[in-house]
């Protein structure tokens, strides 16, 4: 009644291999999902560290923004494009574009050098603030294109603060 069929030797070898293959096929994707679920993406933060004047002309000039970007994640992030808009004293000052790849080390700060072009019309309010207070208030709105494990994502970052005159004359 409850007798099991007898297996020939070649079937005895195949049965455990088949069981292992089935277990592996089911277990690996489940383990990968569990690991990926634990790897959460945290948004980096950005601060304007300093500004360097790199060129002046009749219609405007160019600056280098030094951004302090903090990557709170436990893994490296790679930016492939940075676009930024810089306002000084609530007046649009210039636009920045960096198309070079920058690696943001895990759980640390990275200095990112971003070139900016500006027109003279945005300089008036900033110059007044420098003369009166010795500092300029700024608003920075940046978009970072980041590659994470083969997928591409664009994240927006904002920062507000003040840059002292010593930072503008480095």
Secondary structure as GFF3:
##gff-version 3
##sequence-region A 1 170
A	DSSP	alpha_helix	9	38	.	.	.	ID=ss1
A	DSSP	beta_strand	45	56	.	.	.	ID=ss2
A	DSSP	beta_strand	60	71	.	.	.	ID=ss3
A	DSSP	beta_strand	77	88	.	.	.	ID=ss4
A	DSSP	beta_strand	91	98	.	.	.	ID=ss5
A	DSSP	beta_strand	102	104	.	.	.	ID=ss6
A	DSSP	beta_strand	108	119	.	.	.	ID=ss7
A	DSSP	three_ten_helix	120	122	.	.	.	ID=ss8
A	DSSP	alpha_helix	123	133	.	.	.	ID=ss9
A	DSSP	beta_strand	135	148	.	.	.	ID=ss10
A	DSSP	beta_strand	151	164	.	.	.	ID=ss11
A	DSSP	alpha_helix	165	168	.	.	.	ID=ss12
###
